[in-house]
Amino acid sequence: MSTRAVYSFRNTDHLKPFETHIYKHHDGSPKWALKYIYEASNEARVARHQADLSFGKYSGRLNPTDSMICGFLTSRKVIGPRNITSHWKNHPDINYRYLIRSAVHKSGRTKDQPQIDELDLYIKIYHMDEPLAVRRSTEGVEIASGYLETLMDLYQVPRCVVKEEKAVLEA
C-alpha cells in the first residue's frame, strides 16, 4: 500500500500568506519525504543561482517558496508523479502532511568564494491518522517539527552532494 502525502509550501513573502499544495501518491513517510525535500532544496538553490545570473541586477526574482516548489516539481530525484492540488483537505486518503516554510540567508562572500543563497527550511510533519470527519476540521497530529537538517538527523536520512549541482553553483 502507498504512503500518500501532501506537501504544503507556505509563502509568507506577501501581505496575505498563502499555501501551495502538492499531492504525491507514494513514498510519503518522513524518511522518504525529508529526502525529497532535501533534493528539492538543492534544485531550488541551483534555480535561484541561475536566475541571479540571468537577471543580473534584477536578481532575486525567484522567492524562496517559489524556488522550492519549482525544485520539488522538476527534480529528477523526487520519484513519481506530483500534482498541484487546491487544498490538502481534498485528499482524504493521505497519511502525512508536510508544512514547509522557507527563507533565504546569504553565506560565503569571501575574496575567493561567491555569495550563495542558502535555504532555511522549517518543516512541520503531521500524521493524518484520525477518522475522516475529524481530519477535515484539523491539520492532523503534529509528530515533529524543526529545521530540515535537524529532522534529517532525527529520521536518519542520508545526505549526498551531487557533482553537477556543485559545478553549476561554482560557475
C-alpha positions, 0 to 999 in steps of 0.5 A, spaced: 500 500 500 502 507 498 504 512 503 500 518 500 502 525 502 501 532 501 506 537 501 504 544 503 509 550 501 507 556 505 509 563 502 509 568 507 513 573 502 506 577 501 501 581 505 496 575 505 500 568 506 498 563 502 499 555 501 501 551 495 499 544 495 502 538 492 499 531 492 504 525 491 501 518 491 507 514 494 513 514 498 510 519 503 513 517 510 518 522 513 524 518 511 522 518 504 519 525 504 525 529 508 529 526 502 525 529 497 525 535 500 532 535 501 533 534 493 528 539 492 532 544 496 538 543 492 534 544 485 531 550 488 538 553 490 541 551 483 534 555 480 535 561 484 543 561 482 541 561 475 536 566 475 541 571 479 545 570 473 540 571 468 537 577 471 543 580 473 541 586 477 534 584 477 536 578 481 532 575 486 526 574 482 525 567 484 522 567 492 524 562 496 517 558 496 517 559 489 524 556 488 522 550 492 516 548 489 519 549 482 525 544 485 520 539 488 516 539 481 522 538 476 527 534 480 529 528 477 530 525 484 523 526 487 520 519 484 513 519 481 508 523 479 506 530 483 500 534 482 498 541 484 492 540 488 487 546 491 487 544 498 490 538 502 483 537 505 481 534 498 485 528 499 482 524 504 486 518 503 493 521 505 497 519 511 502 525 512 502 532 511 508 536 510 508 544 512 514 547 509 516 554 510 522 557 507 527 563 507 533 565 504 540 567 508 546 569 504 553 565 506 560 565 503 562 572 500 569 571 501 575 574 496 575 567 493 568 564 494 561 567 491 555 569 495 550 563 495 543 563 497 542 558 502 535 555 504 532 555 511 527 550 511 522 549 517 518 543 516 512 541 520 510 533 519 503 531 521 500 524 521 493 524 518 491 518 522 484 520 525 477 518 522 475 522 516 470 527 519 475 529 524 481 530 519 477 535 515 476 540 521 484 539 523 491 539 520 492 532 523 497 530 529 503 534 529 509 528 530 515 533 529 517 539 527 524 543 526 529 545 521 530 540 515 537 538 517 535 537 524 529 532 522 534 529 517 538 527 523 532 525 527 529 520 521 536 518 519 536 520 512 542 520 508 545 526 505 549 526 498 552 532 494 551 531 487 557 533 482 553 537 477 549 541 482 556 543 485 559 545 478 553 549 476 553 553 483 561 554 482 560 557 475 
